[in-house]
């Protein structure tokens, strides 16, 4: 009499897995069709690490493939060199008109290890190797977010947040204005389909390495991180520290695949790693971008957690609580998936620069 019960259990488990898979696919694949590009806003602390630059290269190369409609860049690093760097980077890829916003009084200042140094490189004739328009100024990040969302179709925008939560937390508190009769919270709820955030550290697949890890993007603006995780009205998928630390953009690829040299991306990584024992670069921000721009499940890049809620503790650590009604999920990658992801990063970062 146990056999029918076993078969029924197996059917129910299979059906449950199918439903979770279908829900996950619907969550991540924000396209209207396989040929519809993803409308993307890139929210980044460009310059604090070098993975932001690699992720920006992936975005541009996915635009080139017709897979991404690049709406704009909003910066959570409070330094003009970050904005100038993004402007020059976009120009190198032939897209000088992508709008760029700079955070007002953000939590990190200064040009870091590579932003200003790259832009001050000269050709033999004394001209800028990687120019940006003289006198150009970025917009305010939150104002730009309001403009981009107000102009977008409903429930169409993906935000890849790979820096601090400053901009998105501030957006929630903006009132109606000349840009839109909607508040920032209403704009987010009406226009954003999904946020893919490089945020936190989690313990899926029995990985306990970072159970007490205070992830940089979270702790640098802790009040904004708590507000974002608690109050953001649309689904969020989190790419934790444990994913990107294991997947590397290798020194071999940096020296051999980013050609012709010199190019802006290669110079940026070399400056960033100058004096270090290795040029291998962890790929935290790249995961948050790749998984929403290549959402097809059969690529085998990742799995998704069950629905739940990510909470930021007062000490900056993060934890995930399963909840069938939760708006949060987390990306999960096993060893085999990470190998495929690493190879994808090599290909997509080195296509054009």
C-alpha angles and dihedrals in degrees: 000000000000095000098072089047090051092049092048090050091050092050092049092048091049091048090048092051090049092051093048090049092049092049091048092050091050090049097051103032100074094167123113088219139355089269098047113105120232113250102230137187114191112213108188146160090220112194101028089091134000098242089081089065093048090050090051089053090054091052092052092047091050088052087053089054092051092247100111135050099203106211101176152303124257117191128214093184108092101220130104091222089065090058093044090049092053090048092052091044092053090048091053088057093047097253106108095154099064104122118244128200127196124208117245112235097347126182098257125051135176130063096271123211102320118011101086095030092057093048092050093057113117136207120232090267091055096254121131112274091211107023132194126188114280111243094016115147129191125232124246108278098229093045089051091049090054091049095048094047094044090054095047128091115257117281092359108111129093117197117202103203108191100155132046125326092241099110098043093045091051091046090060090061098049117114128222112284144158090297095057138352087226126090118239091259091051092048091051093049094046102039108028119081098181144351118216106199132189092213139136134349126268141188107228121146088029090290104154098167096107102029090127097032117136100210116219098232090052103044099042090070102016098167090053091047092053092046093048095049093044103039110026104119102212133062116286127198114201125212105199131212090255092068102051096039091063097045114070137194094219128227089236090061092043091056100037110026103043095078148188091047138240096051132151098250095049093047090049094054094044092052092046093052096039111140094013125120093240139025093209107129125209112229107218098138094041092063093056090052101040097050094057096040092048101035099156108126096212091067086078097220100132149344127228128235121236115271117283147123130285113212127193113214121215090255091058098254118129134215137185122225118193113236125161088216095047122120095214134086133169131223114242126194128182125204096274093047091051091055090056091046092052091053091048090054092053091052098043098043095049101045096094137351 
